[in-house]
Amino acid sequence: MEHDAFTSGVAPGGLLNSRDIRVLICYMLSGVEEPMARQDVVEIIFSEGMANFFETEAAIDELVRLGNLTEDENGLLELTPVGRSAAQTLTTRVPYTLRERSVEAAVRLLTRQRREKDTKVDIVKLDTGVAVTCSIDRSDNPMMSFTLRVADDAQAQLIRERFLDDPVTTYRLLICLLTGEAQIRKFGNHTILDLPW
């Protein structure tokens, strides 16, 4: 296999060929079926060790030049019909695991970005401890808001990340607990929560 790309930051099994990097980008955008920000595409591919940062940037530039992608003034990349065809035709050039990892990472990122539009986490340092306020707002109508006082910033950041990962489950869990739909029972030193879903 030809190697015409820089290898810095590329994990074993990553892409070392410029053409393969271009195919991977088209495949990923085809898999999520929506435009993505250039910086997000580059971050996913580089942080997952699939290709070199600079090679990924160069691949995007080349895809735009060739008409496989369009890029708007905000850096939003969209796959053209030519790019979609290339992704389907040349898909076997890129290992299956890389193709699937790229789409999974992109879906996770886009899901997280959507959630962050509807959710908010405020962290405020107090004289002793930290206050973490988590809220879900839909169309400027608050659905839920709660504040926890925790020991330190590390714990506050952990709560922030967990809440942003799945705010809907947090909402459902609180509703079940507060309405009595959840059954709570003790088992030794453990508390077991039986949920209706």
N, C-alpha and C positions, 0 to 999 in steps of 0.2 A: 504494500500500500504506500502511496506517495505521502510524504510529509512536507507540507509547504507552509505550516503555521507555527507560531511560537508555542513552546510547551510550558512556559511559566504559569503555574496555577492550575494546570490540567491534571486531574486525577488519573490513575491507571484506568484504561478503558475509555478515556475521554477522546475528543476529536482533535486530530492533528492535521487535518486537511481543510483548506478554506471552503471548498465546494460542499463538504459534508456539514460544516458549520452553517452554511446558507440553507441547506436542506433541513437541518434541525430547526432553525428559526421558522421556516415556512411551516414545518410540521406542527410545531408548538402553537403557532397562531391559528392554524387550521383546526387544531384540537380544541382550543378554547372558544373558537367561533366568535370572537369579538376583538376589537382593537385593544392594543396594550401600549403603555408608555415605553419608549425606547429604553429608559433607565431601568425599568422593571425587567425587560427582556434580557438586557445585559447582565443585570444582577442575578437573575435566576440561573442563567447559563454559567456564569463565572463562579457564583457561590456554591453551585452543585459540582464544580470541578469538571464540567462537560467540555469547556473550551477556554482558551485564554481571553482575558478581558479585551485587549486591543484587537485581537482577531475577530472577536464578536462584533465590536464596534465597526470594524472594516467590512465585515460580512453584511451588516445592516446597510451601510453606505452603498455597497455593491448591489444589494437586492433592490434598493430604491432606484439606483441608476438603471438597472435592467428592467424595471417595471414590475417586479414581483411584489413590491411593497410600496405603499404611499406613506408619506410622513407629513403630518400637518404642522402648523407653526408651534404647537405645544409639545411636539415630539411624540405624538400618538401615531403608532404604526398600525396600518391596516393591510391585510393580505388582499392582493388583487386576484382576479380569476386566473391569471398566468401563474402567480405564486401558488395558488391552491392546486393547480394542475401539476406544478413541479413537485409539491409536497407529496401528492399521490403517486406520481410516476417514479420519483427517485427515492421514495421512502426506505427501500431496502438497503440503501447505501449507509444508513445510520443504524447502529444496533438497536434492537427492540427496547432494551432496558433504558437506554438514553432517551429514546422517543417518549416512552411512557413516563419516565421521571420528569421530563421537561413539561409535559402536559399537566401532570399531577401538581408540580410546583407552581405552575401558572394558575391553575384552578384555585389552589390554596391561597395564593396571593390576591387574586381577584375577589375571592370570597371574603377575605380579611378586609380588603379595601371597602367592599360594600357594607360590611358590618360596622366599620369605623365611621361611616357616614351617618348611621342610625344610632350609634352608641357614643358615649362620652365617659371618660374617666378623668376625674380631677384629683390630684394628689396635693395635699397641703400639709406642710411641716407645722407641728404644734410645739408648744413648750416641752411636752413629753409625748413622744410618739408622732404618728402621722395619721391624718384623716384621708381616707380614700372614698370618694363618692362615685358610684357607678350608676349610669342612667341609660335608658333606651328611649329615644324620641322618634316618633314617626310623624312626619309632616308637622313639625312644631307642636305636637301633642305628646306630652310625657306619658309613657306607658308604665315606667317603673323608675324609681330612683331610691338608692339606699346608700348610707354612709357607714363605714366601718372605721374604728380607731384601731390601728395596729402599732406594733412596737417600733418598726424602723422602715427606712426607704426600700430596703431589699424585699421585705414582706409586701410592701405596697406595690412594688413593681411586679411581683409574682401574681398578686391579685389582679392587677391591671391586665397582664398577659392572659391569664386564665379566663377572665371575663370577656375580653375581646375575642378569644378563640371560639367561644360559644355562648353569647349572651342569651340566646333563646332558651337553652337548657337551664341557665340560671333563673330566668324568669319562670319557666314551668316548674322548676323545683321549689321556688319560693311560694308560688301559688298553691302547689300541692301541700306544702308544709303548713301554710297559714289557713287553708280551708279545711284541713283535716283529711284530705284525700290520701295523704301519705301515712302509712302505718309505721310507727316507731316502736321498736322493741329492743330490749337489752339482751346481750348474749355475752356473759362474762364481763370483761372490761370493754366490750365493743357495743356500739349502738348501731343497729341495723335499720335501714330505711327501706321500706317496701313501697315502691312507686306504682301507680296505676298504668304506667306506660313503659 
